[in-house]
Amino acid sequence: MSKELSLYVVKYTGPFAYIKPWTAVRDERTYSQSFLTPSIVEGLRQKLEVAAILRHRLRHGGIDLQQERTQIVGWKVNKNVAIRPVSIITRGVMVQPELTLAFESLSDAQKAATQHICLCRNEDLLLPTDISTISSDSFESLPGVELRFERTPNSFLVGFNRFEDAAPMYGYLTIVDPDNNEEESV
């Protein structure tokens, strides 16, 4: 009989957050992606300076459309005047995001619980709450979305890993409905 794994979890919350979809580099309408890719989780691991992030679960209260002013990289030169044109794009931003990170060791959880994180933009701060201990089975019933980093027949391409020479990243989604705690893999 195997012993059930205990996880040390830290929950991060904030007023808003944005995860840039990997396909949305120049889209006029860019909706926040509702899952973390392997390279985002690796970036969080490096920022927190922990050995590993075993699992994660992300949920939010909805998507709010916001307009953002942007400038192109290049300059337009007209006679003796150089200007950078401005445009407006619409972004969908997660409202009241809640990210739960699971660690194998208490020391990693303690280190993580003393730091803020940003998912994809530096202005989107998520702050930690207290550390709790739950079983791996209990983690399965936490509401939210998790991209499981495994290649299965149900996996799909989720981007290219900036930490591994742009290697393709695959995964499948696990979604737990907060109203009835039913798990669904997509």
C-alpha positions in Angstrom: 0.0 0.0 0.0 1.6 3.3 -1.1 1.6 6.4 1.1 -0.4 9.3 -0.4 1.7 12.3 -1.3 1.2 15.5 0.7 1.5 18.7 -1.1 2.4 22.1 0.3 0.3 24.7 -1.5 0.5 28.5 -1.8 -2.4 30.4 -3.3 -1.8 33.6 -5.2 -4.5 36.2 -5.8 -4.8 39.7 -7.3 -7.3 42.0 -8.9 -6.3 41.1 -12.5 -3.9 39.2 -14.6 -3.1 38.5 -18.2 -1.6 35.5 -20.0 -0.7 36.3 -23.5 -1.8 33.5 -25.9 1.2 32.3 -28.0 -0.7 32.8 -31.2 -1.7 36.4 -30.5 1.5 38.3 -31.3 -0.2 40.8 -33.7 -4.0 40.1 -33.1 -6.2 43.2 -32.7 -8.3 41.3 -30.2 -6.3 39.3 -27.7 -8.1 37.3 -25.0 -6.3 36.1 -21.9 -5.4 32.5 -22.1 -6.9 30.6 -19.1 -4.0 28.1 -18.6 -0.3 28.2 -17.9 2.1 26.8 -20.4 5.2 24.8 -19.4 7.5 27.7 -20.0 5.4 30.0 -17.8 5.5 27.5 -15.0 9.3 27.2 -15.5 9.6 31.0 -15.4 7.7 31.0 -12.1 9.9 28.3 -10.7 13.0 30.3 -11.6 11.6 33.5 -10.2 10.6 31.8 -7.0 14.0 30.0 -6.8 12.4 26.7 -5.9 13.3 23.1 -6.9 10.0 22.3 -8.6 6.4 23.3 -9.0 4.6 20.0 -8.9 1.1 21.1 -9.9 -0.9 24.3 -10.4 -4.6 25.3 -10.7 -5.8 28.6 -12.1 -9.3 30.1 -11.9 -10.7 33.6 -12.3 -14.0 35.5 -12.0 -14.3 36.3 -15.7 -12.6 38.2 -18.6 -12.8 42.0 -18.8 -12.1 43.7 -22.1 -9.7 46.6 -21.9 -8.1 48.8 -24.5 -4.4 49.3 -24.6 -2.4 51.9 -26.5 0.5 50.5 -28.4 3.2 51.8 -30.7 4.9 50.0 -33.6 8.6 49.1 -33.3 9.7 51.1 -36.3 9.6 54.7 -37.2 7.7 56.4 -40.1 9.8 59.1 -41.7 8.0 61.9 -43.5 10.2 64.7 -44.8 12.3 65.7 -41.7 9.9 64.3 -39.1 10.1 60.8 -37.7 7.1 59.5 -35.8 6.0 56.2 -34.3 2.3 55.6 -35.1 0.0 54.6 -32.2 -2.8 52.1 -32.3 -5.4 50.7 -29.9 -5.8 47.0 -29.3 -8.4 45.3 -27.1 -7.2 42.8 -24.5 -9.3 40.4 -22.4 -7.9 40.4 -18.9 -8.7 37.9 -16.2 -10.6 39.4 -13.2 -9.8 38.2 -9.7 -7.4 35.4 -10.7 -6.5 32.8 -8.2 -3.5 30.5 -8.8 -2.7 27.6 -6.6 0.9 26.2 -6.8 1.8 22.9 -5.2 5.3 22.1 -3.9 6.9 18.9 -2.6 8.8 20.5 0.2 7.8 22.9 3.0 11.0 24.9 2.4 10.0 25.6 -1.2 6.5 26.6 -0.2 7.9 28.9 2.5 10.2 30.5 0.0 7.3 30.9 -2.5 5.0 32.3 0.2 7.3 35.3 0.8 7.3 36.5 -2.9 4.9 38.0 -5.4 4.5 36.6 -8.9 3.5 37.9 -12.3 2.0 35.6 -14.9 3.0 37.4 -18.1 3.1 41.2 -17.4 5.0 42.9 -14.7 2.1 45.1 -13.8 -0.2 42.1 -13.0 1.0 41.3 -9.4 -0.4 38.2 -7.6 0.3 38.1 -3.9 0.7 34.9 -1.8 -1.6 33.7 1.0 -0.7 31.3 3.8 0.8 27.8 3.2 -1.5 24.8 3.5 -1.0 21.1 3.3 -3.3 18.9 1.3 -3.2 15.4 -0.2 -2.6 14.9 -3.9 -6.1 13.5 -4.1 -7.5 16.7 -2.6 -5.6 18.7 -5.1 -7.5 16.9 -7.9 -10.8 18.4 -6.6 -9.5 22.0 -6.4 -11.6 24.1 -8.9 -10.0 25.7 -11.9 -7.9 24.9 -15.0 -4.6 23.1 -15.2 -2.6 22.2 -18.3 -1.1 18.8 -17.6 2.3 18.7 -19.3 2.1 15.3 -20.9 1.9 14.2 -24.5 -1.2 11.9 -24.9 -3.6 11.3 -27.7 -5.7 14.2 -26.2 -2.8 16.7 -26.1 -2.5 19.8 -28.2 0.2 22.2 -29.1 0.4 25.0 -26.6 3.4 26.9 -27.8 7.2 26.7 -28.0 9.4 26.6 -25.0 11.7 29.6 -24.7 13.8 27.7 -22.1 14.5 24.7 -24.4 15.4 26.2 -27.8 11.8 26.7 -28.9 10.9 23.0 -28.5 7.2 22.4 -29.1 5.1 22.1 -25.9 2.1 19.9 -25.6 -0.5 19.2 -22.9 -4.1 18.5 -22.1 -6.4 20.5 -20.0 -8.0 19.4 -16.7 -11.0 21.5 -15.7 -12.7 21.2 -12.4 -16.0 22.9 -12.1 -16.3 24.9 -8.8 -20.0 24.2 -8.5 -19.9 20.4 -8.6 -16.1 19.5 -8.4 -16.4 17.3 -11.4 -13.2 16.8 -13.3 -13.1 16.9 -17.1 -10.0 16.4 -19.3 -10.0 18.2 -22.6 
